[in-house]
Amino acid sequence: MTNKGFTLIEVLIAFVIVAVGLTTILASSSQFTRGSAHIKSKIAANISAQNYLDELRTEKLIGKPLVLNSTAGTFKQGGYTLPYSVDITPAALPELKNITVQVKTP
């Protein structure tokens, strides 16, 4: 007499193997999604800082003097509200300035 089919133990082991595989796939995809959101916020912060520096360059081109000061505020970029701080300090040469723009990501 020959039995065709699977035993209950074989079926349970197959289910466990499939469950472990699916759990691994789901965990890595959620980690990828979190990493992707973090990169998106960093890109938005970088664009905001670059835009601020471009505004300063434009003001310099139209003859507006660059004032030594520190300011802070928020940028709205890519669906994020990003706090920033800007420090404009003197450089080694009098015609140059050090400009530091720091943007915090969520």
Secondary structure, DSSP 8 states (H G I E B T S, - for coil): ----S--HHHHHHHHHHHHHHHHHHHHHHHHHHHHHHHHHHHHHHHHHHHHHHHHHHHHHHTT-----EEEEEEEEETTEEEEEEEEEEE-SSTT-EEEEEEE---
